């Protein structure tokens, strides 16, 4: 779905119970609300989007199987939540070129499998 002028709602993503990978790079996505229902997601790519300074929803950090999370240049704002420590299987996290502020939470130390932090 990347590189299209589309928006998407995650309200029913839980019905796609085998969905492991989603790429919404360079789309018109405007919200991540409901993404936590995608329980089998292993990789999420939402880069070069305009989330209008929205913070990452806490439900994102409930995705236990998530290995890779790419959110570069998506106009994400606020502080990175301490709930990031719940993503214990996360290997790669890229969130550069956004509007994050504050400190990186110490809970990032819980990510024992993390190999890439950008």
Chimera marker file (.cmm) of the C-alpha trace (Angstrom):
<marker_set name="trace">
<marker id="1" x="0.000" y="0.000" z="0.000" r="1" g="1" b="0" radius="0.5"/>
<marker id="2" x="3.020" y="2.287" z="0.219" r="1" g="1" b="0" radius="0.5"/>
<marker id="3" x="3.346" y="5.328" z="-2.029" r="1" g="1" b="0" radius="0.5"/>
<marker id="4" x="-0.405" y="5.792" z="-2.434" r="1" g="1" b="0" radius="0.5"/>
<marker id="5" x="-2.703" y="8.669" z="-1.548" r="1" g="1" b="0" radius="0.5"/>
<marker id="6" x="-4.696" y="6.563" z="0.928" r="1" g="1" b="0" radius="0.5"/>
<marker id="7" x="-5.629" y="6.642" z="4.587" r="1" g="1" b="0" radius="0.5"/>
<marker id="8" x="-6.423" y="3.546" z="6.613" r="1" g="1" b="0" radius="0.5"/>
<marker id="9" x="-8.301" y="2.770" z="9.795" r="1" g="1" b="0" radius="0.5"/>
<marker id="10" x="-6.948" y="0.061" z="12.081" r="1" g="1" b="0" radius="0.5"/>
<marker id="11" x="-10.311" y="-0.519" z="13.775" r="1" g="1" b="0" radius="0.5"/>
<marker id="12" x="-10.777" y="-3.981" z="12.225" r="1" g="1" b="0" radius="0.5"/>
<marker id="13" x="-7.128" y="-5.051" z="11.912" r="1" g="1" b="0" radius="0.5"/>
<marker id="14" x="-7.642" y="-7.678" z="14.605" r="1" g="1" b="0" radius="0.5"/>
<marker id="15" x="-9.727" y="-9.693" z="12.122" r="1" g="1" b="0" radius="0.5"/>
<marker id="16" x="-6.593" y="-10.140" z="9.985" r="1" g="1" b="0" radius="0.5"/>
<marker id="17" x="-5.264" y="-12.562" z="12.571" r="1" g="1" b="0" radius="0.5"/>
<marker id="18" x="-2.314" y="-13.760" z="10.440" r="1" g="1" b="0" radius="0.5"/>
<marker id="19" x="-1.129" y="-10.306" z="9.320" r="1" g="1" b="0" radius="0.5"/>
<marker id="20" x="2.554" y="-9.998" z="10.186" r="1" g="1" b="0" radius="0.5"/>
<marker id="21" x="3.815" y="-7.167" z="7.955" r="1" g="1" b="0" radius="0.5"/>
<marker id="22" x="2.346" y="-3.808" z="7.018" r="1" g="1" b="0" radius="0.5"/>
<marker id="23" x="3.982" y="-1.120" z="4.894" r="1" g="1" b="0" radius="0.5"/>
<marker id="24" x="2.231" y="2.239" z="4.780" r="1" g="1" b="0" radius="0.5"/>
<marker id="25" x="5.266" y="4.357" z="3.843" r="1" g="1" b="0" radius="0.5"/>
<marker id="26" x="4.421" y="7.578" z="1.998" r="1" g="1" b="0" radius="0.5"/>
<marker id="27" x="0.665" y="7.315" z="2.439" r="1" g="1" b="0" radius="0.5"/>
<marker id="28" x="-1.914" y="9.730" z="3.846" r="1" g="1" b="0" radius="0.5"/>
<marker id="29" x="-2.330" y="7.772" z="7.094" r="1" g="1" b="0" radius="0.5"/>
<marker id="30" x="-3.483" y="10.155" z="9.809" r="1" g="1" b="0" radius="0.5"/>
<marker id="31" x="-3.754" y="8.025" z="12.945" r="1" g="1" b="0" radius="0.5"/>
<marker id="32" x="-2.379" y="4.853" z="14.526" r="1" g="1" b="0" radius="0.5"/>
<marker id="33" x="-5.454" y="4.362" z="16.728" r="1" g="1" b="0" radius="0.5"/>
<marker id="34" x="-6.442" y="0.702" z="16.785" r="1" g="1" b="0" radius="0.5"/>
<marker id="35" x="-3.045" y="-0.644" z="15.679" r="1" g="1" b="0" radius="0.5"/>
<marker id="36" x="-2.734" y="-2.553" z="18.943" r="1" g="1" b="0" radius="0.5"/>
<marker id="37" x="-5.391" y="-4.961" z="17.683" r="1" g="1" b="0" radius="0.5"/>
<marker id="38" x="-2.912" y="-6.294" z="15.108" r="1" g="1" b="0" radius="0.5"/>
<marker id="39" x="-1.605" y="-8.842" z="17.608" r="1" g="1" b="0" radius="0.5"/>
<marker id="40" x="0.406" y="-10.895" z="15.097" r="1" g="1" b="0" radius="0.5"/>
<marker id="41" x="2.254" y="-7.942" z="13.544" r="1" g="1" b="0" radius="0.5"/>
<marker id="42" x="6.015" y="-8.467" z="13.353" r="1" g="1" b="0" radius="0.5"/>
<marker id="43" x="6.972" y="-5.462" z="11.221" r="1" g="1" b="0" radius="0.5"/>
<marker id="44" x="5.382" y="-2.042" z="10.810" r="1" g="1" b="0" radius="0.5"/>
<marker id="45" x="6.602" y="0.549" z="8.326" r="1" g="1" b="0" radius="0.5"/>
<marker id="46" x="5.004" y="3.979" z="8.516" r="1" g="1" b="0" radius="0.5"/>
<marker id="47" x="7.659" y="6.346" z="7.200" r="1" g="1" b="0" radius="0.5"/>
<marker id="48" x="7.386" y="9.631" z="5.327" r="1" g="1" b="0" radius="0.5"/>
<marker id="49" x="3.810" y="10.205" z="6.484" r="1" g="1" b="0" radius="0.5"/>
<marker id="50" x="2.195" y="13.140" z="8.255" r="1" g="1" b="0" radius="0.5"/>
<marker id="51" x="0.737" y="12.123" z="11.597" r="1" g="1" b="0" radius="0.5"/>
<marker id="52" x="0.384" y="15.832" z="12.437" r="1" g="1" b="0" radius="0.5"/>
<marker id="53" x="2.472" y="15.720" z="15.616" r="1" g="1" b="0" radius="0.5"/>
<marker id="54" x="0.430" y="12.913" z="17.200" r="1" g="1" b="0" radius="0.5"/>
<marker id="55" x="2.084" y="10.848" z="19.916" r="1" g="1" b="0" radius="0.5"/>
<marker id="56" x="2.472" y="7.132" z="19.549" r="1" g="1" b="0" radius="0.5"/>
<marker id="57" x="-0.534" y="5.393" z="21.108" r="1" g="1" b="0" radius="0.5"/>
<marker id="58" x="0.261" y="3.195" z="24.111" r="1" g="1" b="0" radius="0.5"/>
<marker id="59" x="-1.520" y="0.276" z="22.428" r="1" g="1" b="0" radius="0.5"/>
<marker id="60" x="1.348" y="0.147" z="19.905" r="1" g="1" b="0" radius="0.5"/>
<marker id="61" x="3.558" y="-1.075" z="22.726" r="1" g="1" b="0" radius="0.5"/>
<marker id="62" x="1.280" y="-4.071" z="23.366" r="1" g="1" b="0" radius="0.5"/>
<marker id="63" x="2.384" y="-5.772" z="20.128" r="1" g="1" b="0" radius="0.5"/>
<marker id="64" x="4.386" y="-8.529" z="21.760" r="1" g="1" b="0" radius="0.5"/>
<marker id="65" x="5.642" y="-10.151" z="18.528" r="1" g="1" b="0" radius="0.5"/>
<marker id="66" x="6.821" y="-6.913" z="16.925" r="1" g="1" b="0" radius="0.5"/>
<marker id="67" x="10.400" y="-7.302" z="15.634" r="1" g="1" b="0" radius="0.5"/>
<marker id="68" x="10.817" y="-4.173" z="13.527" r="1" g="1" b="0" radius="0.5"/>
<marker id="69" x="9.239" y="-0.730" z="13.841" r="1" g="1" b="0" radius="0.5"/>
<marker id="70" x="10.052" y="1.966" z="11.287" r="1" g="1" b="0" radius="0.5"/>
<marker id="71" x="8.519" y="5.416" z="11.854" r="1" g="1" b="0" radius="0.5"/>
<marker id="72" x="11.098" y="7.782" z="10.322" r="1" g="1" b="0" radius="0.5"/>
<marker id="73" x="9.933" y="11.195" z="9.025" r="1" g="1" b="0" radius="0.5"/>
<marker id="74" x="6.286" y="10.792" z="9.993" r="1" g="1" b="0" radius="0.5"/>
<marker id="75" x="5.757" y="13.966" z="12.047" r="1" g="1" b="0" radius="0.5"/>
<marker id="76" x="5.314" y="12.093" z="15.331" r="1" g="1" b="0" radius="0.5"/>
<marker id="77" x="5.367" y="14.326" z="18.400" r="1" g="1" b="0" radius="0.5"/>
<marker id="78" x="5.514" y="14.176" z="22.174" r="1" g="1" b="0" radius="0.5"/>
<marker id="79" x="7.665" y="12.029" z="24.394" r="1" g="1" b="0" radius="0.5"/>
<marker id="80" x="8.537" y="8.425" z="23.735" r="1" g="1" b="0" radius="0.5"/>
<marker id="81" x="6.453" y="6.438" z="26.204" r="1" g="1" b="0" radius="0.5"/>
<marker id="82" x="8.030" y="4.304" z="28.896" r="1" g="1" b="0" radius="0.5"/>
<marker id="83" x="5.733" y="1.560" z="27.586" r="1" g="1" b="0" radius="0.5"/>
<marker id="84" x="8.285" y="0.977" z="24.832" r="1" g="1" b="0" radius="0.5"/>
<marker id="85" x="9.871" y="-1.428" z="27.305" r="1" g="1" b="0" radius="0.5"/>
<marker id="86" x="7.007" y="-3.855" z="26.617" r="1" g="1" b="0" radius="0.5"/>
<marker id="87" x="8.301" y="-4.548" z="23.091" r="1" g="1" b="0" radius="0.5"/>
<marker id="88" x="10.676" y="-7.225" z="24.343" r="1" g="1" b="0" radius="0.5"/>
<marker id="89" x="11.080" y="-8.821" z="20.896" r="1" g="1" b="0" radius="0.5"/>
<marker id="90" x="11.931" y="-5.568" z="19.113" r="1" g="1" b="0" radius="0.5"/>
<marker id="91" x="15.161" y="-5.783" z="17.099" r="1" g="1" b="0" radius="0.5"/>
<marker id="92" x="15.058" y="-2.614" z="15.005" r="1" g="1" b="0" radius="0.5"/>
<marker id="93" x="13.506" y="0.728" z="15.936" r="1" g="1" b="0" radius="0.5"/>
<marker id="94" x="13.863" y="3.693" z="13.620" r="1" g="1" b="0" radius="0.5"/>
<marker id="95" x="12.106" y="6.905" z="14.563" r="1" g="1" b="0" radius="0.5"/>
<marker id="96" x="14.436" y="9.611" z="13.227" r="1" g="1" b="0" radius="0.5"/>
<marker id="97" x="13.359" y="12.989" z="11.840" r="1" g="1" b="0" radius="0.5"/>
<marker id="98" x="10.182" y="13.400" z="13.878" r="1" g="1" b="0" radius="0.5"/>
<marker id="99" x="9.110" y="15.888" z="16.561" r="1" g="1" b="0" radius="0.5"/>
<marker id="100" x="9.842" y="13.791" z="19.633" r="1" g="1" b="0" radius="0.5"/>
<marker id="101" x="11.007" y="15.582" z="22.758" r="1" g="1" b="0" radius="0.5"/>
<marker id="102" x="12.144" y="14.791" z="26.274" r="1" g="1" b="0" radius="0.5"/>
<marker id="103" x="14.375" y="11.924" z="27.333" r="1" g="1" b="0" radius="0.5"/>
<marker id="104" x="14.625" y="8.401" z="26.008" r="1" g="1" b="0" radius="0.5"/>
<marker id="105" x="12.903" y="6.349" z="28.703" r="1" g="1" b="0" radius="0.5"/>
<marker id="106" x="15.104" y="4.026" z="30.747" r="1" g="1" b="0" radius="0.5"/>
<marker id="107" x="12.682" y="1.186" z="29.948" r="1" g="1" b="0" radius="0.5"/>
<marker id="108" x="14.338" y="0.972" z="26.548" r="1" g="1" b="0" radius="0.5"/>
<marker id="109" x="16.881" y="-1.104" z="28.470" r="1" g="1" b="0" radius="0.5"/>
<marker id="110" x="14.260" y="-3.888" z="28.617" r="1" g="1" b="0" radius="0.5"/>
<marker id="111" x="14.695" y="-4.420" z="24.878" r="1" g="1" b="0" radius="0.5"/>
<marker id="112" x="17.316" y="-7.141" z="25.104" r="1" g="1" b="0" radius="0.5"/>
<marker id="113" x="17.014" y="-8.093" z="21.421" r="1" g="1" b="0" radius="0.5"/>
<marker id="114" x="17.375" y="-4.515" z="20.115" r="1" g="1" b="0" radius="0.5"/>
<marker id="115" x="20.200" y="-4.270" z="17.545" r="1" g="1" b="0" radius="0.5"/>
<marker id="116" x="19.288" y="-1.026" z="15.750" r="1" g="1" b="0" radius="0.5"/>
<marker id="117" x="18.147" y="2.250" z="17.289" r="1" g="1" b="0" radius="0.5"/>
<marker id="118" x="17.923" y="5.214" z="14.916" r="1" g="1" b="0" radius="0.5"/>
<link id1="1" id2="2" r="1" g="1" b="0" radius="0.2"/>
<link id1="2" id2="3" r="1" g="1" b="0" radius="0.2"/>
<link id1="3" id2="4" r="1" g="1" b="0" radius="0.2"/>
<link id1="4" id2="5" r="1" g="1" b="0" radius="0.2"/>
<link id1="5" id2="6" r="1" g="1" b="0" radius="0.2"/>
<link id1="6" id2="7" r="1" g="1" b="0" radius="0.2"/>
<link id1="7" id2="8" r="1" g="1" b="0" radius="0.2"/>
<link id1="8" id2="9" r="1" g="1" b="0" radius="0.2"/>
<link id1="9" id2="10" r="1" g="1" b="0" radius="0.2"/>
<link id1="10" id2="11" r="1" g="1" b="0" radius="0.2"/>
<link id1="11" id2="12" r="1" g="1" b="0" radius="0.2"/>
<link id1="12" id2="13" r="1" g="1" b="0" radius="0.2"/>
<link id1="13" id2="14" r="1" g="1" b="0" radius="0.2"/>
<link id1="14" id2="15" r="1" g="1" b="0" radius="0.2"/>
<link id1="15" id2="16" r="1" g="1" b="0" radius="0.2"/>
<link id1="16" id2="17" r="1" g="1" b="0" radius="0.2"/>
<link id1="17" id2="18" r="1" g="1" b="0" radius="0.2"/>
<link id1="18" id2="19" r="1" g="1" b="0" radius="0.2"/>
<link id1="19" id2="20" r="1" g="1" b="0" radius="0.2"/>
<link id1="20" id2="21" r="1" g="1" b="0" radius="0.2"/>
<link id1="21" id2="22" r="1" g="1" b="0" radius="0.2"/>
<link id1="22" id2="23" r="1" g="1" b="0" radius="0.2"/>
<link id1="23" id2="24" r="1" g="1" b="0" radius="0.2"/>
<link id1="24" id2="25" r="1" g="1" b="0" radius="0.2"/>
<link id1="25" id2="26" r="1" g="1" b="0" radius="0.2"/>
<link id1="26" id2="27" r="1" g="1" b="0" radius="0.2"/>
<link id1="27" id2="28" r="1" g="1" b="0" radius="0.2"/>
<link id1="28" id2="29" r="1" g="1" b="0" radius="0.2"/>
<link id1="29" id2="30" r="1" g="1" b="0" radius="0.2"/>
<link id1="30" id2="31" r="1" g="1" b="0" radius="0.2"/>
<link id1="31" id2="32" r="1" g="1" b="0" radius="0.2"/>
<link id1="32" id2="33" r="1" g="1" b="0" radius="0.2"/>
<link id1="33" id2="34" r="1" g="1" b="0" radius="0.2"/>
<link id1="34" id2="35" r="1" g="1" b="0" radius="0.2"/>
<link id1="35" id2="36" r="1" g="1" b="0" radius="0.2"/>
<link id1="36" id2="37" r="1" g="1" b="0" radius="0.2"/>
<link id1="37" id2="38" r="1" g="1" b="0" radius="0.2"/>
<link id1="38" id2="39" r="1" g="1" b="0" radius="0.2"/>
<link id1="39" id2="40" r="1" g="1" b="0" radius="0.2"/>
<link id1="40" id2="41" r="1" g="1" b="0" radius="0.2"/>
<link id1="41" id2="42" r="1" g="1" b="0" radius="0.2"/>
<link id1="42" id2="43" r="1" g="1" b="0" radius="0.2"/>
<link id1="43" id2="44" r="1" g="1" b="0" radius="0.2"/>
<link id1="44" id2="45" r="1" g="1" b="0" radius="0.2"/>
<link id1="45" id2="46" r="1" g="1" b="0" radius="0.2"/>
<link id1="46" id2="47" r="1" g="1" b="0" radius="0.2"/>
<link id1="47" id2="48" r="1" g="1" b="0" radius="0.2"/>
<link id1="48" id2="49" r="1" g="1" b="0" radius="0.2"/>
<link id1="49" id2="50" r="1" g="1" b="0" radius="0.2"/>
<link id1="50" id2="51" r="1" g="1" b="0" radius="0.2"/>
<link id1="51" id2="52" r="1" g="1" b="0" radius="0.2"/>
<link id1="52" id2="53" r="1" g="1" b="0" radius="0.2"/>
<link id1="53" id2="54" r="1" g="1" b="0" radius="0.2"/>
<link id1="54" id2="55" r="1" g="1" b="0" radius="0.2"/>
<link id1="55" id2="56" r="1" g="1" b="0" radius="0.2"/>
<link id1="56" id2="57" r="1" g="1" b="0" radius="0.2"/>
<link id1="57" id2="58" r="1" g="1" b="0" radius="0.2"/>
<link id1="58" id2="59" r="1" g="1" b="0" radius="0.2"/>
<link id1="59" id2="60" r="1" g="1" b="0" radius="0.2"/>
<link id1="60" id2="61" r="1" g="1" b="0" radius="0.2"/>
<link id1="61" id2="62" r="1" g="1" b="0" radius="0.2"/>
<link id1="62" id2="63" r="1" g="1" b="0" radius="0.2"/>
<link id1="63" id2="64" r="1" g="1" b="0" radius="0.2"/>
<link id1="64" id2="65" r="1" g="1" b="0" radius="0.2"/>
<link id1="65" id2="66" r="1" g="1" b="0" radius="0.2"/>
<link id1="66" id2="67" r="1" g="1" b="0" radius="0.2"/>
<link id1="67" id2="68" r="1" g="1" b="0" radius="0.2"/>
<link id1="68" id2="69" r="1" g="1" b="0" radius="0.2"/>
<link id1="69" id2="70" r="1" g="1" b="0" radius="0.2"/>
<link id1="70" id2="71" r="1" g="1" b="0" radius="0.2"/>
<link id1="71" id2="72" r="1" g="1" b="0" radius="0.2"/>
<link id1="72" id2="73" r="1" g="1" b="0" radius="0.2"/>
<link id1="73" id2="74" r="1" g="1" b="0" radius="0.2"/>
<link id1="74" id2="75" r="1" g="1" b="0" radius="0.2"/>
<link id1="75" id2="76" r="1" g="1" b="0" radius="0.2"/>
<link id1="76" id2="77" r="1" g="1" b="0" radius="0.2"/>
<link id1="77" id2="78" r="1" g="1" b="0" radius="0.2"/>
<link id1="78" id2="79" r="1" g="1" b="0" radius="0.2"/>
<link id1="79" id2="80" r="1" g="1" b="0" radius="0.2"/>
<link id1="80" id2="81" r="1" g="1" b="0" radius="0.2"/>
<link id1="81" id2="82" r="1" g="1" b="0" radius="0.2"/>
<link id1="82" id2="83" r="1" g="1" b="0" radius="0.2"/>
<link id1="83" id2="84" r="1" g="1" b="0" radius="0.2"/>
<link id1="84" id2="85" r="1" g="1" b="0" radius="0.2"/>
<link id1="85" id2="86" r="1" g="1" b="0" radius="0.2"/>
<link id1="86" id2="87" r="1" g="1" b="0" radius="0.2"/>
<link id1="87" id2="88" r="1" g="1" b="0" radius="0.2"/>
<link id1="88" id2="89" r="1" g="1" b="0" radius="0.2"/>
<link id1="89" id2="90" r="1" g="1" b="0" radius="0.2"/>
<link id1="90" id2="91" r="1" g="1" b="0" radius="0.2"/>
<link id1="91" id2="92" r="1" g="1" b="0" radius="0.2"/>
<link id1="92" id2="93" r="1" g="1" b="0" radius="0.2"/>
<link id1="93" id2="94" r="1" g="1" b="0" radius="0.2"/>
<link id1="94" id2="95" r="1" g="1" b="0" radius="0.2"/>
<link id1="95" id2="96" r="1" g="1" b="0" radius="0.2"/>
<link id1="96" id2="97" r="1" g="1" b="0" radius="0.2"/>
<link id1="97" id2="98" r="1" g="1" b="0" radius="0.2"/>
<link id1="98" id2="99" r="1" g="1" b="0" radius="0.2"/>
<link id1="99" id2="100" r="1" g="1" b="0" radius="0.2"/>
<link id1="100" id2="101" r="1" g="1" b="0" radius="0.2"/>
<link id1="101" id2="102" r="1" g="1" b="0" radius="0.2"/>
<link id1="102" id2="103" r="1" g="1" b="0" radius="0.2"/>
<link id1="103" id2="104" r="1" g="1" b="0" radius="0.2"/>
<link id1="104" id2="105" r="1" g="1" b="0" radius="0.2"/>
<link id1="105" id2="106" r="1" g="1" b="0" radius="0.2"/>
<link id1="106" id2="107" r="1" g="1" b="0" radius="0.2"/>
<link id1="107" id2="108" r="1" g="1" b="0" radius="0.2"/>
<link id1="108" id2="109" r="1" g="1" b="0" radius="0.2"/>
<link id1="109" id2="110" r="1" g="1" b="0" radius="0.2"/>
<link id1="110" id2="111" r="1" g="1" b="0" radius="0.2"/>
<link id1="111" id2="112" r="1" g="1" b="0" radius="0.2"/>
<link id1="112" id2="113" r="1" g="1" b="0" radius="0.2"/>
<link id1="113" id2="114" r="1" g="1" b="0" radius="0.2"/>
<link id1="114" id2="115" r="1" g="1" b="0" radius="0.2"/>
<link id1="115" id2="116" r="1" g="1" b="0" radius="0.2"/>
<link id1="116" id2="117" r="1" g="1" b="0" radius="0.2"/>
<link id1="117" id2="118" r="1" g="1" b="0" radius="0.2"/>
</marker_set>
